[in-house]
Amino acid sequence: MTFEIQHLKAFTTVVASGSLGRAALALNVTQPALSRTIHKLEEVAGAPLFERHSKGMQLTPIGQALLPHAQLLQREAELANEEIKAMLGLAKGTIRVGSVGSIACSVLPQAIGATCRAWPQLQVHVIEGVWDRLAEALVSHEIDLALGVATDDGDEIEAVKDCRWEDTSYVVASMDHGLRQHVGLRLADTMAERWAILPKGTAPFEDMKALFTRHGLPLPNVVVQTRSVTVLKSLVCHSGFLGWMPEPMFDTERRAGLMGVLPMPNASDRRTLTAFRRRQGLMPAPAVKLLEELRKLTAMPAG
């Protein structure tokens, strides 16, 4: 059983379009020609892939089973074509990377800058998010490299062991926050203040919860939970909220005198960060180039 990429592209386009007519327009072919292509694919599969209805096309169980494989094969073919052209200087390659907020504010821009200076034909697509979003994007081939907090390897993704570094998280507040006037400030003094943090289930939330637990305290008055780093920093800088952030995330605001660490004993936490890749398949050359720069910037012996 051998599938042709063009046949698979026709198949996935029909699925996305919902009908032969709309798919034919998208592919710039005639409807009879597209119908013949689908028929050839069904012959290779040995079973119908669609049920034809007056309102469109619906996948059969065989079609549903084929769909994720067809999408993956197309993506791999596109990556291979893009990588070869980039190496030959015939076209721009694309780095597809995802990152948690603190890395996106510091290490990643430095690595991208160095990579693009060395390979000026490359383009970069970046998504920023919390780990569950990045892991999903890595598995689905939306990105080829994910940067986040070190965690156990999964069935489909694994850490790049020689690309690791650390940062430190702190309790942060605006520079004019009232708690800065307290003498001998302790973590317990923040309990009644309004807090804005990343949501429950994210690594920063769990790290902050662990910090309060070590001090024998419950969680403080968490008023806002959001995945938006911009919202978090704005609430801290301009609305009197306290936050829990790794230092690189608020470095720009610290330099501008808008927010900074709230000085308290034993109220910080170090964490290890790393790059992740898919277990299966080769990493595209553009992503390898970025990874090389990340290794230079974050050189740290694997433990």
Steps between C-alpha positions, in 0.01 A plus 500: 500500500672817375343844541584795278540838667280676243221250561528555874490876451180463298354280773579743786371794296166326444479431874576864584263636234212262564416451133662413169393830346664721763809280510535516120494880518762499776726271298431677170391177325174387347255308714512189272881499522489522878240224514731273297788577738293405803387183324866403435581556867205283602629227270838515675333496843275213394185659640283811464632804686186714474127460518345725234197699613299775339645746752862395462756231577538318831788277596453127535678324790782415256521866398511608864786259563694627197458872571764557774756296304425695182547828683829385654639369169415829329668698776815288485517536121464879530777514762732289287440719195547819701819377665663391172415829332635695796827307493532562127431869547191477281245602760467617857472239769273550800579451867187398690549535874281531808599647835373579848485870581824541695710338225318699232607815685869416525689201363285437192539849344878478544511158336276611213716807439820295484341238275363755254835678482664172402214385274337823373266309266314339789160609627372435850151412623462522881209404724499593868301309756497274803636148481182309413454719191865459396501123546188468286654720228820295500316168464277637222805634306381861536844568647826308485657617826340587834667692783365457850550378856687170527261212558484127441523385139177382341415226254530742207732778616834509681733759650820601325733404784789728406284814472410593858514813712345654810309808609352621828142600578407770751202675655469827305320828555492850359769734630241707691314207657416558866670181619837652413459724806483202737806429713590131530256399225412128494309283255214475751449877465391451138209266577226765493635684195349450155701259286507444123668180379501240226214250542479187709671206333783704350856460630521858641176453695620171647841651584337791683269262686807299607669820622208587728480140621868512602417805709206318661250721319196436281467669163457878527212708365524406130254732324615461138617190316597553137729351238577848365842620613412850379193512726697368797771762468248781447309400814820505704634825353182704493230342720667414830507121457779274616640241261731200484736512202842380384746787481541511118125552460497837678851622421380771258249635754766487774739705287220751437436536873146361476531182706753289682566231758322541833787441746420219742710218647472157332236618251655387173534176309748376237388278216664321210399576141569297189421447133272217387471318168290219355633152566432381145638644177780739417492858623485742202830674428373852585396378847838331542670834431293669771574217741874545439474866604293410805771254605763776478290740706392254767798264530438299815618144569219246481428358844 
